[in-house]
Amino acid sequence: MNVTSNSFPYGESILWYSPETAASLPHTPLKNWLLSNGSLTEKLKKHCNNFSVTVLGEHLLSPLLDELPSQSEPVWVREVLLSLDDVPWVFARTLIPQALLDNTLYDFINLGNRPLGELLFTHNEIVPGKIEVAAFKTCGRLAKLATSLSQSVDDTLWGRRRYFHIGTSELIVSEIFLPAAVENIKKYRLD
C-alpha cells in the first residue's frame, strides 16, 4: 500500500445530494449500501474474517469550502481506510467540531485504529441524521488514492455522508466505496 500520512488530507470538494434529488444512483446492490441506515462498520464486518481500520491522518484543520459552509473555525478531521481481510473497501472522512473534542465521554481524538462506527452506534445520545450521496470523478484525489492502493478506477466512485447529532453539535462522516468494495458487492450481490 503506497498510502502515506504525507498525502493527508485526501478529502476533496464535492457536491452532496439528498438521495431523493440525486440525478441518478447506481442501479446495483451498491445503492442499498449507500442508503443503509445502520452502522456501515457492522455491515462490513459481516462480509469478512478480519475487519481493520488504518488511520491515514487526523488533525485540526479548516473544513473544505463546501463541507461546512457556515463553519469558519477548524474541525478535527479524521481520514481512515476500512479494510476487509486486508483489502481497503472504504475511505472515510470525519469532521468533528471543536465543541465535541473536549467531551471525555466520547474521546474522538484517541480512537486510534478503533472504528468510529462502534462509538457512534453504541451511545443513545448520538442521533444518526440524514444521508446524502455523491459521485466522484475518476480523475479526482480519491481516485488517485484508490489507484495508489492498486485498485483500478474504471468507473465513477460513489459515496455517502451522514450527519450525527450530539446535543447541539453535529459531526459528519463521509464514506466512499473503493473499487474493491464495488466489485465484491456487485459480484456476490452482497446486501
N, C-alpha and C positions, 0 to 999 in steps of 0.2 A: 504494500500500500504506500503510495507516494504522497500521502497527505501529511502536511506539517502544520504546526501552530503558526509558522511564519505567514501562512496564507490567510489566517483568521483576520477578519470575519469573511465568511463565504456568502452570506446573505446578499440578496440583490433587490433593487426596487422592482415591484411588480404590482399590477392591479388585481385585487382580490374581488370576487363576486359572490353574492348570495347564490346558492345553487339554483334557486328559482329564476334568477335573472341572467345566469350564465348563458352565453350564446350556444354553447354545446358542452356536453360532458361525455367522457368516454363511454361507449356502449359495450363495456366489458365488465367482468366482475370487479374491476378496479373502482367502478362507480360506487359500489356498496362499501368499499373500504374508505373512500373519500367522505362518504356521508354517514359513516358509522358513529353512533352517539357514545359508545362505550370507550374504554381505555384502549388505545392503539397498542400500548405495551402488552396488555393481556392478550389481545388478538394475535399479535406477532408471536408471543410465546407458545401459542397453541400449534404453531407450524414449524417447530424446531426442537432440537435437543439442547442447544446451548444458545441462550439469548445474551447479548452483551452490548454495553454502551461504551463508545470511545469518545472522549471529550476532545473536540477539535480546538476549542478555545472558549474562554469566558472572561468577561471583563466589563467594567463600567464604561459604556460608550454612548454616544449620541445615536438615537434611532435614525434609520433611513428616512428620507423625506416623506414617503407615503406610508410608513409603518404606523406612526403615531403623529398625525398632523397637528394635534393640539398639544403635543408634548415637546417642551423645549429643553428640559433637563435630562441628563444622561440616565440610562437604564442599565440594569445588569443584563448583558447579552450572553447567552449560553448556546453554543452550537455543538451538536453531537452527531455521531452516526449510530444507528440502531442496527445491529447485525444479527443474523440468524445463522448459526453454525459457521461463524467466521466470515460470512458474506454480507457486506453492507446492503441493507434494504431501504433504509430511510435516513434522510438528512433532516435533522430537527433544529429549529432556531427558536429560542425562548427569549421573550422580553419581560423583565421583571422590574416594576417601578421601585425606586429607592425606598418608598414607604414600607414595602414588604421585606426589604433586606434586613431591617432591624428586628423583625419578628422571629424570636428564637424558637417558636413552636414549629416553624417550617424549615429554617436553616437552608435556604436556597443556595447560598454561596458554597456550602461544604458538601454538596451532593456527590462530588467525585464521579465515579463510574456507576452510581446507582441511577436507575431510571426515574425521571421526574414524574412519569405517569403513575407510578406507585404512590407517590406522595399526593398527587392531585385527586386521585380517586379513592383515597382512604380517609380523608378528612371531610366531615359533614359541612364544615364552614366554607369549603371551597365548592363553588357552584359552577358547573360547566355551562357555558353560554352558547351563542350562535356559532355555526360553522360557515366558513367562506372557502371558495375554491379558486384555483388559478392554474393556468397552463404556462409552462416555462419553455422558452425557445431553446433549440438545440445548440445555440452558439453562446449561451449565457454562462455566468460563473458556475452555476450548479451543474450544467452540462460538462463543464471543464473538470469540476470535482469528480463527477461520475467517470469521466474518461481517465482521470488520474487513479481511479480505483479499478482500472482495467474493465470497465463496463462501457460498452459501445452505446452511444446515444443516437439511435436511428429514428426516433420519434419524439414527439413532444413529451416533456416531463409534466406530471400532474402533482399538485399538492393541495393541502388544505391548511387552514389556520383556524384556531379555536380560541375563544375568549374564556377566561376563567375568572370568576368574581370572588374576591375575598374582602368582605366588608365593603368599604367604599373604593377599594383598589381593584385593579384589573391587570392580569398578566395575559400574555398572548403566546400561544405555541403554534408554530408553523411546522408542518411535516410534509416533506417532499419525497415521493416514491421514486427510488432509483431504478434504473433499467432491470436489475436483477429481481427486484420485487415484482415489477410489472410482468416480466417474463414468467415467473413462477405462479403468480396469481392467475394469469391467463391460461397457462399450460395445464395447471392442476385444478383450475376453476375453484380456487380457494375462496371461502366466504368468511 
